[in-house]
Amino acid sequence: MGKDASVPKASAFKPKTRAAQYVRMSTDLQTYSIANQKDAIDAYAEIMGYDIVATYEDAGKSGLRIGGRVGLQRLLADIETGGADFKTVIVYDVSRWGRFQNIDESASYEYRCQMAGVRIEYCAEQFVNDGSIGSDVLKAIKRSIAAEQSRMLSQKVFIGQCRLVRMGFWQGGIPGLGLRRLLLDKAGQPKAILARHEYKSLQTDRVILVPGPPEEIAIVRSIFNQFVKARKTQLEIARLFNKRGVLTDLRRAWTRESVHHIITFEKYIGHNVWGRGGGREQTLARRGEVAGWPKCELSGGCPFGPDRGNWSYHASASIGGSE
């Protein structure tokens, strides 16, 4: 007598294994969306017999470092403190775990999970993460590829930003006292002055710096005059403005640092200089991948007077004795 096809197989009654999922994306413009990752993990879990009981998520977080990735940090904490009620974590692929520039860092976080008795599975990879030689080799290659893709993309973005700066466009940051950000459309026509916390919404739009209110321009000129001609120190200038009740562009009291900012930033002599403060840019400069910091004249012109070059020279020479 044959088996009744309507009778379920014994394997159908096998209880599912409890598992967690970890998902990450760095921007909102990625094919690696959180929803897509979850759909792929759900399909994988159904086939492999997993029951997803916890989700750890890092939305809008870079995979270059663990700092700021609250989801991954919480996952590791739960696993290592015994708070996890699962023995498997499902990740979409190796790049979602991280694009750490040192692939040993990526391996170290997975190793910490393994030491606590929790396996990591990559549902979209073409290998089983079972600790075999083949698996370990492929995983190391995938980690290297993920890191290299991030490095190459970062370099391309940086070169593109340098090009825009040399064309006269502002690449971010607070404009500063006496300056404002003007939004331009793709044809270069003015659209609006951007207020604080306002940003462009179209990728084709551009931003330049233009002169701000006359009263702010007068404050900037007064700072240079006090520093270069009256030979006042930065702290003395700050105290003078505070005594007069004059506020900074951020509506705060003046400090030595806020005066120092205006005296030393080249935008106050009409130069748009970008990228000097970032560790990424300094690394590229040391490698010789960029020829100096991107720099050009401000597109909106310099509103602080024709003697701004002399200001810059005398201010630079006086900085050492102005503390």
C-alpha positions as a Python dict, from the first residue, in 0.01 Angstrom:
ca = {
    (1, 'M'): (0, 0, 0),
    (2, 'G'): (146, 334, -103),
    (3, 'K'): (187, 632, 128),
    (4, 'D'): (-96, 881, 143),
    (5, 'A'): (29, 1199, -26),
    (6, 'S'): (-198, 1405, 198),
    (7, 'V'): (-10, 1301, 513),
    (8, 'P'): (261, 1557, 598),
    (9, 'K'): (618, 1439, 621),
    (10, 'A'): (770, 1407, 964),
    (11, 'S'): (1025, 1680, 873),
    (12, 'A'): (739, 1927, 833),
    (13, 'F'): (684, 1914, 1208),
    (14, 'K'): (1048, 1988, 1287),
    (15, 'P'): (1066, 2302, 1505),
    (16, 'K'): (1238, 2600, 1351),
    (17, 'T'): (1572, 2721, 1481),
    (18, 'R'): (1569, 3065, 1644),
    (19, 'A'): (1784, 3320, 1461),
    (20, 'A'): (1844, 3695, 1443),
    (21, 'Q'): (1903, 3912, 1139),
    (22, 'Y'): (2146, 4199, 1098),
    (23, 'V'): (2082, 4456, 822),
    (24, 'R'): (2274, 4769, 728),
    (25, 'M'): (2278, 5035, 459),
    (26, 'S'): (2489, 5348, 437),
    (27, 'T'): (2258, 5583, 241),
    (28, 'D'): (1896, 5602, 127),
    (29, 'L'): (2002, 5574, -238),
    (30, 'Q'): (2121, 5215, -233),
    (31, 'T'): (2001, 4894, -390),
    (32, 'Y'): (2103, 4740, -57),
    (33, 'S'): (1789, 4878, 103),
    (34, 'I'): (1683, 4751, 443),
    (35, 'A'): (1358, 4615, 295),
    (36, 'N'): (1540, 4423, 20),
    (37, 'Q'): (1779, 4268, 270),
    (38, 'K'): (1496, 4160, 498),
    (39, 'D'): (1305, 4003, 208),
    (40, 'A'): (1612, 3800, 106),
    (41, 'I'): (1677, 3693, 465),
    (42, 'D'): (1312, 3592, 513),
    (43, 'A'): (1325, 3373, 201),
    (44, 'Y'): (1652, 3215, 316),
    (45, 'A'): (1515, 3156, 666),
    (46, 'E'): (1205, 2984, 527),
    (47, 'I'): (1416, 2744, 322),
    (48, 'M'): (1669, 2674, 596),
    (49, 'G'): (1415, 2639, 875),
    (50, 'Y'): (1498, 2952, 1077),
    (51, 'D'): (1258, 3162, 1280),
    (52, 'I'): (1368, 3528, 1287),
    (53, 'V'): (1316, 3638, 1647),
    (54, 'A'): (1529, 3955, 1659),
    (55, 'T'): (1639, 4228, 1419),
    (56, 'Y'): (1948, 4445, 1456),
    (57, 'E'): (1953, 4738, 1216),
    (58, 'D'): (2197, 5013, 1117),
    (59, 'A'): (2019, 5242, 871),
    (60, 'G'): (2225, 5518, 711),
    (61, 'K'): (2550, 5397, 871),
    (62, 'S'): (2887, 5354, 701),
    (63, 'G'): (3043, 5010, 708),
    (64, 'L'): (3397, 5146, 740),
    (65, 'R'): (3400, 5143, 1119),
    (66, 'I'): (3197, 5016, 1410),
    (67, 'G'): (3162, 5361, 1565),
    (68, 'G'): (2805, 5486, 1530),
    (69, 'R'): (2670, 5144, 1435),
    (70, 'V'): (2438, 5099, 1731),
    (71, 'G'): (2276, 4791, 1580),
    (72, 'L'): (2601, 4595, 1547),
    (73, 'Q'): (2722, 4711, 1887),
    (74, 'R'): (2396, 4597, 2048),
    (75, 'L'): (2417, 4263, 1866),
    (76, 'L'): (2767, 4197, 1997),
    (77, 'A'): (2669, 4308, 2348),
    (78, 'D'): (2363, 4080, 2355),
    (79, 'I'): (2565, 3784, 2233),
    (80, 'E'): (2860, 3831, 2469),
    (81, 'T'): (2651, 3902, 2778),
    (82, 'G'): (2426, 3602, 2724),
    (83, 'G'): (2120, 3812, 2647),
    (84, 'A'): (2070, 3656, 2302),
    (85, 'D'): (1813, 3374, 2276),
    (86, 'F'): (1938, 3264, 1935),
    (87, 'K'): (2241, 3075, 1803),
    (88, 'T'): (2252, 3208, 1447),
    (89, 'V'): (2271, 3556, 1293),
    (90, 'I'): (2175, 3590, 926),
    (91, 'V'): (2335, 3870, 724),
    (92, 'Y'): (2266, 3947, 358),
    (93, 'D'): (2631, 3938, 248),
    (94, 'V'): (2984, 4009, 368),
    (95, 'S'): (2969, 4379, 274),
    (96, 'R'): (2663, 4432, 497),
    (97, 'W'): (2863, 4304, 795),
    (98, 'G'): (3112, 4579, 714),
    (99, 'R'): (3353, 4733, 465),
    (100, 'F'): (3632, 4763, 722),
    (101, 'Q'): (3957, 4873, 557),
    (102, 'N'): (4140, 4622, 776),
    (103, 'I'): (3970, 4290, 700),
    (104, 'D'): (4099, 4150, 1030),
    (105, 'E'): (3865, 4391, 1208),
    (106, 'S'): (3568, 4242, 1025),
    (107, 'A'): (3687, 3893, 1115),
    (108, 'S'): (3734, 3989, 1479),
    (109, 'Y'): (3366, 4077, 1528),
    (110, 'E'): (3257, 3751, 1370),
    (111, 'Y'): (3507, 3564, 1587),
    (112, 'R'): (3360, 3722, 1900),
    (113, 'C'): (3020, 3585, 1800),
    (114, 'Q'): (3163, 3239, 1735),
    (115, 'M'): (3337, 3234, 2073),
    (116, 'A'): (2997, 3297, 2234),
    (117, 'G'): (2846, 3006, 2039),
    (118, 'V'): (2664, 3210, 1772),
    (119, 'R'): (2714, 3144, 1399),
    (120, 'I'): (2707, 3407, 1125),
    (121, 'E'): (2545, 3306, 796),
    (122, 'Y'): (2551, 3510, 474),
    (123, 'C'): (2237, 3433, 278),
    (124, 'A'): (2339, 3594, -54),
    (125, 'E'): (2693, 3455, -73),
    (126, 'Q'): (2785, 3154, -285),
    (127, 'F'): (2960, 2975, -1),
    (128, 'V'): (2855, 2821, 328),
    (129, 'N'): (3018, 2989, 627),
    (130, 'D'): (3113, 2657, 787),
    (131, 'G'): (3475, 2724, 880),
    (132, 'S'): (3618, 2509, 603),
    (133, 'I'): (3934, 2616, 418),
    (134, 'G'): (3737, 2702, 104),
    (135, 'S'): (3485, 2904, 301),
    (136, 'D'): (3752, 3098, 490),
    (137, 'V'): (3944, 3179, 170),
    (138, 'L'): (3634, 3301, -14),
    (139, 'K'): (3523, 3503, 288),
    (140, 'A'): (3864, 3673, 310),
    (141, 'I'): (3846, 3758, -62),
    (142, 'K'): (3496, 3898, -22),
    (143, 'R'): (3607, 4113, 271),
    (144, 'S'): (3897, 4249, 67),
    (145, 'I'): (3668, 4326, -226),
    (146, 'A'): (3419, 4505, 2),
    (147, 'A'): (3699, 4718, 151),
    (148, 'E'): (3850, 4800, -190),
    (149, 'Q'): (3514, 4899, -340),
    (150, 'S'): (3463, 5142, -55),
    (151, 'R'): (3812, 5288, -95),
    (152, 'M'): (3769, 5335, -472),
    (153, 'L'): (3428, 5497, -431),
    (154, 'S'): (3563, 5729, -164),
    (155, 'Q'): (3847, 5835, -392),
    (156, 'K'): (3612, 5903, -685),
    (157, 'V'): (3380, 6111, -465),
    (158, 'F'): (3673, 6310, -327),
    (159, 'I'): (3811, 6384, -675),
    (160, 'G'): (3464, 6497, -785),
    (161, 'Q'): (3433, 6726, -484),
    (162, 'C'): (3776, 6876, -555),
    (163, 'R'): (3667, 6951, -911),
    (164, 'L'): (3352, 7130, -791),
    (165, 'V'): (3554, 7337, -543),
    (166, 'R'): (3795, 7447, -817),
    (167, 'M'): (3489, 7551, -1019),
    (168, 'G'): (3393, 7783, -732),
    (169, 'F'): (3117, 7583, -565),
    (170, 'W'): (3084, 7553, -188),
    (171, 'Q'): (3106, 7193, -65),
    (172, 'G'): (2951, 7219, 278),
    (173, 'G'): (2995, 7370, 619),
    (174, 'I'): (2872, 7683, 791),
    (175, 'P'): (2932, 7986, 567),
    (176, 'G'): (3047, 8205, 855),
    (177, 'L'): (2993, 8563, 964),
    (178, 'G'): (2940, 8803, 673),
    (179, 'L'): (2875, 8526, 418),
    (180, 'R'): (2568, 8340, 295),
    (181, 'R'): (2502, 8030, 81),
    (182, 'L'): (2330, 8095, -251),
    (183, 'L'): (2154, 7803, -420),
    (184, 'L'): (2196, 7777, -798),
    (185, 'D'): (2009, 7556, -1043),
    (186, 'K'): (2187, 7336, -1298),
    (187, 'A'): (2201, 7631, -1540),
    (188, 'G'): (2377, 7847, -1281),
    (189, 'Q'): (2075, 8068, -1216),
    (190, 'P'): (2013, 8181, -854),
    (191, 'K'): (1725, 8011, -674),
    (192, 'A'): (1738, 8117, -309),
    (193, 'I'): (1957, 8209, -13),
    (194, 'L'): (1980, 7905, 213),
    (195, 'A'): (1909, 7964, 580),
    (196, 'R'): (2084, 7769, 851),
    (197, 'H'): (1987, 7397, 846),
    (198, 'E'): (1858, 7434, 490),
    (199, 'Y'): (2023, 7228, 217),
    (200, 'K'): (1985, 7164, -154),
    (201, 'S'): (1734, 6895, -250),
    (202, 'L'): (1848, 6824, -607),
    (203, 'Q'): (2184, 6670, -696),
    (204, 'T'): (2212, 6899, -999),
    (205, 'D'): (2187, 7214, -785),
    (206, 'R'): (2503, 7390, -668),
    (207, 'V'): (2588, 7628, -384),
    (208, 'I'): (2821, 7929, -378),
    (209, 'L'): (2914, 8178, -106),
    (210, 'V'): (2795, 8536, -147),
    (211, 'P'): (2821, 8850, 71),
    (212, 'G'): (2594, 8855, 374),
    (213, 'P'): (2430, 9145, 561),
    (214, 'P'): (2628, 9472, 567),
    (215, 'E'): (2637, 9480, 947),
    (216, 'E'): (2809, 9141, 956),
    (217, 'I'): (3060, 9249, 691),
    (218, 'A'): (3139, 9552, 906),
    (219, 'I'): (3210, 9324, 1205),
    (220, 'V'): (3455, 9116, 1001),
    (221, 'R'): (3637, 9426, 879),
    (222, 'S'): (3650, 9555, 1236),
    (223, 'I'): (3810, 9228, 1355),
    (224, 'F'): (4090, 9255, 1098),
    (225, 'N'): (4140, 9625, 1172),
    (226, 'Q'): (4159, 9562, 1546),
    (227, 'F'): (4398, 9272, 1499),
    (228, 'V'): (4629, 9411, 1229),
    (229, 'K'): (4622, 9787, 1289),
    (230, 'A'): (4534, 9825, 1656),
    (231, 'R'): (4749, 9518, 1743),
    (232, 'K'): (4488, 9377, 1980),
    (233, 'T'): (4503, 9008, 2071),
    (234, 'Q'): (4225, 8770, 1973),
    (235, 'L'): (4108, 8750, 2335),
    (236, 'E'): (4098, 9129, 2364),
    (237, 'I'): (3888, 9152, 2048),
    (238, 'A'): (3646, 8891, 2182),
    (239, 'R'): (3608, 9081, 2509),
    (240, 'L'): (3555, 9407, 2323),
    (241, 'F'): (3266, 9266, 2115),
    (242, 'N'): (3109, 9100, 2419),
    (243, 'K'): (3124, 9430, 2605),
    (244, 'R'): (2943, 9597, 2314),
    (245, 'G'): (2679, 9319, 2308),
    (246, 'V'): (2777, 9201, 1959),
    (247, 'L'): (2704, 8832, 1889),
    (248, 'T'): (2862, 8585, 1647),
    (249, 'D'): (2679, 8447, 1342),
    (250, 'L'): (2564, 8158, 1566),
    (251, 'R'): (2411, 8412, 1808),
    (252, 'R'): (2668, 8332, 2075),
    (253, 'A'): (2916, 8532, 2278),
    (254, 'W'): (3261, 8582, 2126),
    (255, 'T'): (3558, 8370, 2232),
    (256, 'R'): (3923, 8368, 2133),
    (257, 'E'): (3849, 8069, 1910),
    (258, 'S'): (3567, 8242, 1721),
    (259, 'V'): (3793, 8540, 1649),
    (260, 'H'): (4075, 8304, 1548),
    (261, 'H'): (3837, 8134, 1302),
    (262, 'I'): (3774, 8457, 1114),
    (263, 'I'): (4137, 8567, 1111),
    (264, 'T'): (4275, 8237, 980),
    (265, 'F'): (4008, 8110, 734),
    (266, 'E'): (4092, 8199, 375),
    (267, 'K'): (3729, 8247, 278),
    (268, 'Y'): (3760, 8588, 446),
    (269, 'I'): (4019, 8692, 187),
    (270, 'G'): (3812, 8556, -103),
    (271, 'H'): (3949, 8201, -130),
    (272, 'N'): (3738, 7887, -136),
    (273, 'V'): (3965, 7622, 20),
    (274, 'W'): (3828, 7280, 105),
    (275, 'G'): (3941, 6952, 261),
    (276, 'R'): (4234, 7057, 480),
    (277, 'G'): (4088, 6923, 803),
    (278, 'G'): (3985, 6569, 707),
    (279, 'G'): (4197, 6265, 779),
    (280, 'R'): (4092, 6115, 445),
    (281, 'E'): (4220, 6417, 251),
    (282, 'Q'): (4546, 6425, 446),
    (283, 'T'): (4604, 6060, 361),
    (284, 'L'): (4548, 6125, -9),
    (285, 'A'): (4784, 6421, 1),
    (286, 'R'): (5059, 6210, 159),
    (287, 'R'): (5012, 5948, -112),
    (288, 'G'): (5039, 6214, -380),
    (289, 'E'): (4689, 6141, -509),
    (290, 'V'): (4588, 6507, -482),
    (291, 'A'): (4803, 6801, -585),
    (292, 'G'): (4747, 7039, -295),
    (293, 'W'): (4417, 7141, -144),
    (294, 'P'): (4142, 7237, -391),
    (295, 'K'): (4126, 7615, -398),
    (296, 'C'): (3980, 7897, -607),
    (297, 'E'): (3839, 8246, -578),
    (298, 'L'): (3493, 8270, -423),
    (299, 'S'): (3231, 8279, -699),
    (300, 'G'): (3030, 8543, -518),
    (301, 'G'): (3331, 8769, -470),
    (302, 'C'): (3493, 8888, -148),
    (303, 'P'): (3297, 9161, 31),
    (304, 'F'): (3564, 9254, 282),
    (305, 'G'): (3757, 9514, 86),
    (306, 'P'): (4047, 9541, -162),
    (307, 'D'): (4308, 9530, 117),
    (308, 'R'): (4213, 9174, 216),
    (309, 'G'): (4547, 9046, 84),
    (310, 'N'): (4735, 9278, 320),
    (311, 'W'): (4508, 9170, 603),
    (312, 'S'): (4598, 8808, 534),
    (313, 'Y'): (4970, 8877, 527),
    (314, 'H'): (4979, 9083, 846),
    (315, 'A'): (4734, 8852, 1028),
    (316, 'S'): (4945, 8547, 948),
    (317, 'A'): (5258, 8721, 1070),
    (318, 'S'): (5085, 8831, 1391),
    (319, 'I'): (4914, 8504, 1490),
    (320, 'G'): (5208, 8381, 1695),
    (321, 'G'): (5197, 8676, 1930),
    (322, 'S'): (4821, 8703, 1964),
    (323, 'E'): (4749, 8423, 2211),
}
